[in-house]
Amino acid sequence: ARADGIIAVSAGLKDALVELGAAPEKVAVLRNGVDLDTFRPADRDAVRAELGLGSAPTLLSVGHLIERKGHHLVIEALPLLPDHVLLVAGEGPERRSLLAQAERLGVAARVRLLGAQAQARLPRLYTAADALVLASSREGWANVLLEAMACGTPVVASPAWGSREAVRAPAAGLVLGEATPAAIAAGVRRLLAAPPDRAATRAYAEGFGWDETTAGQIEVFGRVL
C-alpha cells in the first residue's frame, strides 16, 4: 500500500496483486526475458549421444525439488507415456520421495534426477529434450519456458500465472487446462504427435529478449523517482 510503484512479471500476477489491494495504476507489467546468447541450440545429436538417450522421446523438468514445482506430477504421468524418458534438473528436499515414487510406479529406469545444474549446462539439456514440461502450481513467469524455447525446445506448461503470456503460438508449445498427470500425458502426446519445427520455436523465443523489459524498467524508475 505504501509503494510508489510495483512491478509484476505477468498480467496474471498483476491481477492477483490488485485483488490483494494494490492500486492498479501503480502496477506495471514487465515480463521476464531470456539471454538469447546463453540459451541457444547446441548440437542435438551430440548431446543426446553424450546423455545416452538413443531414440527415446525425452522430457525435461527443471526446478527445485519442491512440491510446488510439480515434478511428482510429471513422474506420475510416465506410466501413461510408456516409451518416454524424464530428465529432472534440480535439487531439493523432495529428492528422496521422487525416487521412491518412481520406484513405486515402476518407472525408475526412465527417470533420471540430474541434481543441480550450472547455468552453462542447461542449454545442452534443453537441446537434448523433445519437450520441457512445467507442472508448477504457481509461477509468476517461469524463465525455464523461455530458456527451453530459446534452445529450440517446445513446452508443455501448467496454467500457472504467466504461462499463457509466454506460450502464445503453436511454435512455442501448449498450455494445459489443468496440471494433472492425465492432462500432462495427453499434452505431451498431443505436442509430440506433431512437434513444431525447432527453428520456429527458437525464432518465437527471439521475441522475448531483455530490451523491451529494460526500457519499461527505466520508465518505471524514472516515474517513481
LUMKOL-741375 format. One record per residue (C-alpha): x, y negated, z; residue number from 1. Coordinates in nm, 2 decimals. Layout:
BEGIN
<r X="X" Y="Y" Z="Z" num="NUM"/>
...
***
This chain:
BEGIN
<r X="0.00" Y="0.00" Z="0.00" num="1"/>
<r X="0.29" Y="-0.24" Z="0.06" num="2"/>
<r X="0.48" Y="-0.16" Z="-0.26" num="3"/>
<r X="0.50" Y="-0.42" Z="-0.53" num="4"/>
<r X="0.55" Y="-0.16" Z="-0.80" num="5"/>
<r X="0.51" Y="0.21" Z="-0.82" num="6"/>
<r X="0.65" Y="0.44" Z="-1.10" num="7"/>
<r X="0.47" Y="0.77" Z="-1.18" num="8"/>
<r X="0.62" Y="1.01" Z="-1.43" num="9"/>
<r X="0.28" Y="1.11" Z="-1.58" num="10"/>
<r X="-0.07" Y="0.98" Z="-1.61" num="11"/>
<r X="-0.19" Y="1.27" Z="-1.41" num="12"/>
<r X="0.03" Y="1.17" Z="-1.12" num="13"/>
<r X="-0.08" Y="0.81" Z="-1.15" num="14"/>
<r X="-0.45" Y="0.92" Z="-1.12" num="15"/>
<r X="-0.35" Y="1.11" Z="-0.80" num="16"/>
<r X="-0.18" Y="0.81" Z="-0.66" num="17"/>
<r X="-0.48" Y="0.59" Z="-0.73" num="18"/>
<r X="-0.70" Y="0.85" Z="-0.55" num="19"/>
<r X="-0.47" Y="0.81" Z="-0.25" num="20"/>
<r X="-0.54" Y="0.43" Z="-0.25" num="21"/>
<r X="-0.27" Y="0.28" Z="-0.48" num="22"/>
<r X="-0.38" Y="-0.02" Z="-0.68" num="23"/>
<r X="-0.40" Y="0.09" Z="-1.04" num="24"/>
<r X="-0.23" Y="-0.23" Z="-1.17" num="25"/>
<r X="0.08" Y="-0.16" Z="-0.96" num="26"/>
<r X="0.14" Y="0.19" Z="-1.11" num="27"/>
<r X="0.35" Y="0.22" Z="-1.42" num="28"/>
<r X="0.36" Y="0.55" Z="-1.60" num="29"/>
<r X="0.72" Y="0.61" Z="-1.72" num="30"/>
<r X="0.77" Y="0.97" Z="-1.83" num="31"/>
<r X="1.08" Y="1.17" Z="-1.78" num="32"/>
<r X="1.32" Y="1.22" Z="-2.07" num="33"/>
<r X="1.58" Y="1.47" Z="-2.18" num="34"/>
<r X="1.95" Y="1.43" Z="-2.26" num="35"/>
<r X="1.94" Y="1.53" Z="-2.63" num="36"/>
<r X="2.32" Y="1.57" Z="-2.64" num="37"/>
<r X="2.35" Y="1.81" Z="-2.35" num="38"/>
<r X="2.04" Y="2.01" Z="-2.43" num="39"/>
<r X="2.07" Y="2.12" Z="-2.79" num="40"/>
<r X="2.05" Y="2.46" Z="-2.97" num="41"/>
<r X="2.35" Y="2.69" Z="-2.93" num="42"/>
<r X="2.45" Y="2.99" Z="-3.14" num="43"/>
<r X="2.14" Y="3.20" Z="-3.06" num="44"/>
<r X="2.27" Y="3.54" Z="-3.19" num="45"/>
<r X="2.60" Y="3.50" Z="-3.00" num="46"/>
<r X="2.43" Y="3.40" Z="-2.67" num="47"/>
<r X="2.18" Y="3.69" Z="-2.69" num="48"/>
<r X="2.46" Y="3.93" Z="-2.76" num="49"/>
<r X="2.65" Y="3.79" Z="-2.46" num="50"/>
<r X="2.35" Y="3.84" Z="-2.24" num="51"/>
<r X="2.29" Y="4.19" Z="-2.38" num="52"/>
<r X="1.93" Y="4.11" Z="-2.48" num="53"/>
<r X="1.91" Y="4.30" Z="-2.80" num="54"/>
<r X="1.58" Y="4.25" Z="-2.98" num="55"/>
<r X="1.36" Y="4.24" Z="-2.67" num="56"/>
<r X="1.12" Y="3.94" Z="-2.65" num="57"/>
<r X="1.28" Y="3.72" Z="-2.38" num="58"/>
<r X="1.10" Y="3.49" Z="-2.14" num="59"/>
<r X="1.28" Y="3.24" Z="-1.92" num="60"/>
<r X="1.16" Y="3.09" Z="-1.59" num="61"/>
<r X="1.37" Y="2.81" Z="-1.44" num="62"/>
<r X="1.34" Y="2.65" Z="-1.10" num="63"/>
<r X="1.40" Y="2.70" Z="-0.73" num="64"/>
<r X="1.28" Y="3.04" Z="-0.60" num="65"/>
<r X="0.99" Y="2.90" Z="-0.40" num="66"/>
<r X="0.62" Y="2.98" Z="-0.42" num="67"/>
<r X="0.52" Y="2.65" Z="-0.59" num="68"/>
<r X="0.73" Y="2.74" Z="-0.89" num="69"/>
<r X="0.52" Y="3.04" Z="-0.97" num="70"/>
<r X="0.79" Y="3.29" Z="-1.06" num="71"/>
<r X="0.59" Y="3.56" Z="-0.89" num="72"/>
<r X="0.30" Y="3.49" Z="-1.14" num="73"/>
<r X="0.53" Y="3.55" Z="-1.43" num="74"/>
<r X="0.66" Y="3.87" Z="-1.28" num="75"/>
<r X="0.30" Y="3.98" Z="-1.22" num="76"/>
<r X="0.23" Y="3.92" Z="-1.59" num="77"/>
<r X="0.51" Y="4.16" Z="-1.71" num="78"/>
<r X="0.30" Y="4.48" Z="-1.68" num="79"/>
<r X="0.07" Y="4.32" Z="-1.94" num="80"/>
<r X="0.38" Y="4.24" Z="-2.16" num="81"/>
<r X="0.55" Y="4.59" Z="-2.17" num="82"/>
<r X="0.83" Y="4.50" Z="-2.42" num="83"/>
<r X="0.93" Y="4.17" Z="-2.27" num="84"/>
<r X="1.24" Y="4.08" Z="-2.06" num="85"/>
<r X="1.22" Y="3.80" Z="-1.80" num="86"/>
<r X="1.53" Y="3.59" Z="-1.70" num="87"/>
<r X="1.49" Y="3.37" Z="-1.39" num="88"/>
<r X="1.74" Y="3.09" Z="-1.34" num="89"/>
<r X="1.73" Y="2.95" Z="-0.98" num="90"/>
<r X="1.80" Y="3.04" Z="-0.62" num="91"/>
<r X="1.59" Y="3.01" Z="-0.31" num="92"/>
<r X="1.41" Y="3.18" Z="-0.02" num="93"/>
<r X="1.18" Y="3.39" Z="-0.23" num="94"/>
<r X="1.46" Y="3.59" Z="-0.40" num="95"/>
<r X="1.41" Y="3.90" Z="-0.19" num="96"/>
<r X="1.03" Y="3.90" Z="-0.22" num="97"/>
<r X="1.05" Y="3.85" Z="-0.60" num="98"/>
<r X="1.29" Y="4.15" Z="-0.63" num="99"/>
<r X="1.05" Y="4.36" Z="-0.41" num="100"/>
<r X="0.76" Y="4.26" Z="-0.62" num="101"/>
<r X="0.94" Y="4.36" Z="-0.94" num="102"/>
<r X="1.02" Y="4.70" Z="-0.79" num="103"/>
<r X="0.66" Y="4.74" Z="-0.67" num="104"/>
<r X="0.52" Y="4.66" Z="-1.02" num="105"/>
<r X="0.77" Y="4.89" Z="-1.19" num="106"/>
<r X="0.92" Y="4.61" Z="-1.40" num="107"/>
<r X="1.25" Y="4.56" Z="-1.21" num="108"/>
<r X="1.45" Y="4.69" Z="-1.51" num="109"/>
<r X="1.31" Y="4.40" Z="-1.71" num="110"/>
<r X="1.36" Y="4.12" Z="-1.46" num="111"/>
<r X="1.70" Y="3.95" Z="-1.41" num="112"/>
<r X="1.74" Y="3.70" Z="-1.14" num="113"/>
<r X="2.04" Y="3.50" Z="-1.25" num="114"/>
<r X="2.08" Y="3.28" Z="-0.95" num="115"/>
<r X="2.16" Y="2.91" Z="-0.95" num="116"/>
<r X="2.30" Y="2.79" Z="-1.29" num="117"/>
<r X="2.52" Y="2.50" Z="-1.37" num="118"/>
<r X="2.36" Y="2.25" Z="-1.60" num="119"/>
<r X="2.62" Y="2.32" Z="-1.87" num="120"/>
<r X="2.50" Y="2.68" Z="-1.87" num="121"/>
<r X="2.13" Y="2.61" Z="-1.91" num="122"/>
<r X="2.13" Y="2.52" Z="-2.28" num="123"/>
<r X="2.26" Y="2.87" Z="-2.36" num="124"/>
<r X="1.98" Y="3.03" Z="-2.15" num="125"/>
<r X="1.71" Y="2.81" Z="-2.31" num="126"/>
<r X="1.85" Y="2.90" Z="-2.66" num="127"/>
<r X="1.85" Y="3.27" Z="-2.58" num="128"/>
<r X="1.48" Y="3.28" Z="-2.48" num="129"/>
<r X="1.19" Y="3.32" Z="-2.71" num="130"/>
<r X="0.98" Y="3.11" Z="-2.47" num="131"/>
<r X="1.01" Y="2.92" Z="-2.15" num="132"/>
<r X="0.73" Y="3.00" Z="-1.90" num="133"/>
<r X="0.64" Y="2.73" Z="-1.65" num="134"/>
<r X="0.40" Y="2.87" Z="-1.39" num="135"/>
<r X="0.42" Y="2.59" Z="-1.13" num="136"/>
<r X="0.12" Y="2.49" Z="-0.93" num="137"/>
<r X="0.24" Y="2.13" Z="-0.91" num="138"/>
<r X="0.48" Y="1.92" Z="-1.12" num="139"/>
<r X="0.49" Y="1.55" Z="-1.18" num="140"/>
<r X="0.66" Y="1.61" Z="-1.51" num="141"/>
<r X="0.87" Y="1.92" Z="-1.54" num="142"/>
<r X="1.20" Y="1.84" Z="-1.71" num="143"/>
<r X="1.25" Y="2.21" Z="-1.79" num="144"/>
<r X="0.98" Y="2.17" Z="-2.06" num="145"/>
<r X="1.17" Y="1.91" Z="-2.24" num="146"/>
<r X="1.51" Y="2.08" Z="-2.19" num="147"/>
<r X="1.38" Y="2.40" Z="-2.34" num="148"/>
<r X="1.22" Y="2.23" Z="-2.64" num="149"/>
<r X="1.54" Y="2.03" Z="-2.70" num="150"/>
<r X="1.72" Y="2.37" Z="-2.74" num="151"/>
<r X="1.45" Y="2.48" Z="-2.99" num="152"/>
<r X="1.26" Y="2.70" Z="-2.75" num="153"/>
<r X="0.88" Y="2.66" Z="-2.72" num="154"/>
<r X="0.70" Y="2.67" Z="-2.39" num="155"/>
<r X="0.40" Y="2.83" Z="-2.22" num="156"/>
<r X="0.31" Y="2.58" Z="-1.94" num="157"/>
<r X="0.07" Y="2.58" Z="-1.65" num="158"/>
<r X="-0.18" Y="2.30" Z="-1.64" num="159"/>
<r X="0.02" Y="2.11" Z="-1.38" num="160"/>
<r X="0.04" Y="1.73" Z="-1.39" num="161"/>
<r X="0.23" Y="1.61" Z="-1.69" num="162"/>
<r X="0.22" Y="1.94" Z="-1.89" num="163"/>
<r X="-0.04" Y="1.82" Z="-2.14" num="164"/>
<r X="0.15" Y="1.50" Z="-2.18" num="165"/>
<r X="0.48" Y="1.68" Z="-2.25" num="166"/>
<r X="0.32" Y="1.96" Z="-2.47" num="167"/>
<r X="0.11" Y="1.78" Z="-2.73" num="168"/>
<r X="0.18" Y="1.97" Z="-3.05" num="169"/>
<r X="0.19" Y="2.33" Z="-3.17" num="170"/>
<r X="0.57" Y="2.29" Z="-3.23" num="171"/>
<r X="0.61" Y="2.24" Z="-2.85" num="172"/>
<r X="0.42" Y="2.55" Z="-2.74" num="173"/>
<r X="0.10" Y="2.56" Z="-2.54" num="174"/>
<r X="-0.06" Y="2.47" Z="-2.21" num="175"/>
<r X="-0.26" Y="2.73" Z="-2.02" num="176"/>
<r X="-0.61" Y="2.67" Z="-1.89" num="177"/>
<r X="-0.50" Y="2.83" Z="-1.56" num="178"/>
<r X="-0.18" Y="2.97" Z="-1.41" num="179"/>
<r X="-0.27" Y="3.33" Z="-1.35" num="180"/>
<r X="-0.08" Y="3.65" Z="-1.46" num="181"/>
<r X="-0.35" Y="3.73" Z="-1.71" num="182"/>
<r X="-0.35" Y="3.38" Z="-1.86" num="183"/>
<r X="0.03" Y="3.38" Z="-1.87" num="184"/>
<r X="0.04" Y="3.71" Z="-2.06" num="185"/>
<r X="-0.23" Y="3.60" Z="-2.30" num="186"/>
<r X="-0.05" Y="3.27" Z="-2.36" num="187"/>
<r X="0.28" Y="3.44" Z="-2.43" num="188"/>
<r X="0.12" Y="3.69" Z="-2.67" num="189"/>
<r X="-0.05" Y="3.40" Z="-2.85" num="190"/>
<r X="0.26" Y="3.19" Z="-2.88" num="191"/>
<r X="0.49" Y="3.47" Z="-2.99" num="192"/>
<r X="0.25" Y="3.61" Z="-3.24" num="193"/>
<r X="0.31" Y="3.30" Z="-3.45" num="194"/>
<r X="0.60" Y="3.12" Z="-3.29" num="195"/>
<r X="0.68" Y="2.77" Z="-3.41" num="196"/>
<r X="0.99" Y="2.70" Z="-3.62" num="197"/>
<r X="1.27" Y="2.64" Z="-3.37" num="198"/>
<r X="1.40" Y="2.34" Z="-3.57" num="199"/>
<r X="1.05" Y="2.19" Z="-3.55" num="200"/>
<r X="1.05" Y="2.24" Z="-3.17" num="201"/>
<r X="1.38" Y="2.06" Z="-3.14" num="202"/>
<r X="1.25" Y="1.78" Z="-3.37" num="203"/>
<r X="0.95" Y="1.74" Z="-3.14" num="204"/>
<r X="1.18" Y="1.71" Z="-2.83" num="205"/>
<r X="1.38" Y="1.43" Z="-3.00" num="206"/>
<r X="1.08" Y="1.21" Z="-2.94" num="207"/>
<r X="1.15" Y="1.23" Z="-2.57" num="208"/>
<r X="1.49" Y="1.06" Z="-2.53" num="209"/>
<r X="1.55" Y="0.81" Z="-2.25" num="210"/>
<r X="1.55" Y="0.48" Z="-2.43" num="211"/>
<r X="1.17" Y="0.42" Z="-2.41" num="212"/>
<r X="1.16" Y="0.51" Z="-2.04" num="213"/>
<r X="1.47" Y="0.29" Z="-1.96" num="214"/>
<r X="1.31" Y="-0.01" Z="-2.13" num="215"/>
<r X="1.00" Y="0.05" Z="-1.92" num="216"/>
<r X="1.21" Y="0.07" Z="-1.60" num="217"/>
<r X="1.38" Y="-0.26" Z="-1.68" num="218"/>
<r X="1.04" Y="-0.42" Z="-1.74" num="219"/>
<r X="0.91" Y="-0.30" Z="-1.40" num="220"/>
<r X="1.22" Y="-0.40" Z="-1.21" num="221"/>
<r X="1.21" Y="-0.75" Z="-1.37" num="222"/>
<r X="0.84" Y="-0.80" Z="-1.29" num="223"/>
<r X="0.88" Y="-0.68" Z="-0.93" num="224"/>
<r X="1.20" Y="-0.88" Z="-0.86" num="225"/>
***
